[in-house]
């Protein structure tokens, strides 16, 4: 993704109350960034604790931040969700993959309203030492479990969301 920040831009973003954010979700497509940790032919997945995609295996990700390069947002997400301390933006690889999701539910009330999100996908290649550390990740507020999954098995399995399978296919294409 090309990120252009005009020199005169001033960031006026602020925290939205739950009520206001619920209205936003009813009216606006939300932009997200997700990042797959990859080691060889394996992808690092977490089992989500919240809607949308509750109890589904997914990669780390979240909403884009106003005025911030998406790769820099990814760095913060990886630090917050799995304690990966990456500082080099060049280690965040743009997969040139965007997926539009229309979820039937969401975390924010009213959950049954669902939401529409567009995810832009990135990956970072991790070494064997990091892979071993991540293998022993403890559950956190975003994920109740973690696992390394073979990309080929993930693609062939109907037990995974079609979006995560498309991500795995894209990773194999660029690897």
C-alpha positions in Angstrom: 0.0 0.0 0.0 1.3 3.4 -0.9 1.0 5.8 2.1 1.0 9.5 1.3 1.0 12.1 4.0 0.6 15.6 2.8 2.8 18.1 4.6 -0.1 20.3 5.8 -2.0 17.5 7.4 -2.9 18.0 11.1 -4.2 15.0 13.0 -7.5 15.8 14.8 -8.4 12.2 15.8 -9.8 11.6 19.2 -11.1 8.8 21.3 -14.8 8.1 20.4 -17.3 7.0 23.1 -18.8 3.5 22.7 -22.1 5.0 21.5 -20.4 7.2 18.9 -18.2 4.4 17.7 -21.2 2.1 17.4 -22.8 4.7 15.1 -19.6 4.8 13.1 -19.6 1.0 12.6 -23.2 1.2 11.4 -22.3 3.9 8.8 -18.6 3.6 7.8 -16.3 0.9 6.4 -13.4 0.5 8.9 -9.8 0.1 7.6 -7.6 -2.4 9.4 -4.1 -3.8 9.1 -3.2 -7.4 9.9 0.2 -8.9 10.0 1.2 -12.6 9.7 4.2 -13.9 11.5 5.8 -16.4 9.1 8.7 -18.8 9.7 9.4 -21.2 6.8 6.1 -22.7 5.7 4.4 -21.9 9.0 2.1 -19.0 10.0 1.5 -17.8 13.5 -2.2 -17.7 14.5 -4.1 -16.7 17.5 -7.6 -17.8 18.5 -9.6 -14.6 18.9 -11.5 -13.8 22.1 -13.7 -11.0 20.7 -16.1 -10.5 17.9 -15.9 -10.3 15.0 -14.3 -13.6 14.3 -14.6 -14.8 17.9 -13.1 -18.3 18.4 -11.6 -18.2 14.9 -7.8 -18.6 14.3 -6.5 -15.2 13.0 -3.3 -13.2 12.7 -2.5 -10.1 14.7 -4.2 -6.9 13.6 -6.3 -3.9 14.3 -7.7 -0.6 13.1 -5.5 1.8 11.1 -4.6 4.9 13.0 -5.2 8.3 11.5 -2.1 9.9 9.9 0.1 6.9 10.7 1.9 4.7 8.1 0.1 1.4 8.1 3.4 -0.5 8.7 4.1 1.7 11.8 0.6 0.7 13.0 1.5 -2.9 12.4 4.7 -2.5 14.6 2.5 -1.3 17.5 0.0 -4.1 17.1 2.7 -6.8 17.1 4.2 -5.2 20.2 0.8 -5.0 22.0 -0.6 -8.3 21.0 2.4 -10.7 21.0 5.3 -8.7 22.5 7.2 -8.7 19.2 9.6 -5.7 19.4 10.3 -4.9 15.7 11.7 -1.5 14.9 12.6 -1.8 11.2 9.7 -0.8 9.0 11.4 -2.7 6.1 10.8 -6.0 8.0 7.1 -5.4 7.5 6.3 -6.8 4.0 3.3 -5.5 2.1 1.5 -8.5 0.7 -0.6 -6.3 -1.7 -3.7 -8.0 -0.5 -6.9 -6.3 0.7 -9.9 -8.2 1.8 -13.4 -6.7 2.4 -15.2 -8.4 5.2 -18.9 -8.0 6.2 -19.2 -9.6 9.6 -22.5 -10.7 11.0 -21.6 -9.5 14.5 -19.2 -7.2 16.3 -17.8 -6.6 19.8 -19.5 -3.2 20.2 -23.2 -3.0 21.0 -25.5 -3.7 19.3 -23.5 -6.8 18.4 -26.1 -8.1 16.0 -25.6 -5.0 13.7 -22.3 -6.5 12.5 -19.7 -4.4 10.7 -17.9 -3.9 7.4 -14.1 -3.8 7.5 -11.4 -3.7 4.9 -8.1 -5.4 5.9 -4.8 -4.7 4.4 -2.3 -7.5 4.9 1.4 -7.6 5.8 3.8 -10.2 6.9 7.0 -10.4 8.9 9.5 -13.2 8.6 10.7 -14.4 12.0 13.7 -16.6 12.9 13.6 -19.9 14.7 14.4 -18.3 18.1 11.4 -16.0 17.8 9.2 -18.9 16.5 10.1 -20.9 19.6 9.3 -17.9 21.9 5.9 -17.3 20.2 5.1 -21.0 20.5 4.9 -20.5 24.3 2.8 -17.3 24.2 0.4 -17.1 27.0 -3.3 -16.2 26.3 -4.0 -12.5 26.5 -7.0 -10.2 26.1 -7.1 -10.6 22.3 -6.3 -14.3 21.9 -7.2 -17.3 24.1 -4.6 -19.6 22.4 -1.8 -19.5 19.8 -0.4 -22.0 17.3 2.0 -22.3 14.4 0.1 -23.7 11.4 1.4 -25.1 8.2 0.3 -22.8 5.3 -0.6 -25.7 3.0 -2.8 -27.4 5.6 -4.5 -24.1 6.4 -5.4 -23.5 2.8 -6.9 -27.0 2.4 -8.9 -27.0 5.6 -12.5 -25.9 5.6 -12.1 -25.2 9.3 -10.6 -21.8 8.7 -12.2 -18.6 7.5 -11.9 -18.0 3.7 -10.1 -14.8 4.4 -7.3 -16.4 6.4 -7.0 -19.1 3.7 -6.7 -16.3 1.1 -3.9 -14.8 3.2 -2.1 -18.1 3.4 -2.3 -18.5 -0.4 -0.9 -15.0 -0.9 2.0 -15.7 1.5 2.9 -18.8 -0.5 2.7 -16.8 -3.8 5.2 -14.2 -2.6 7.5 -16.6 -0.6 
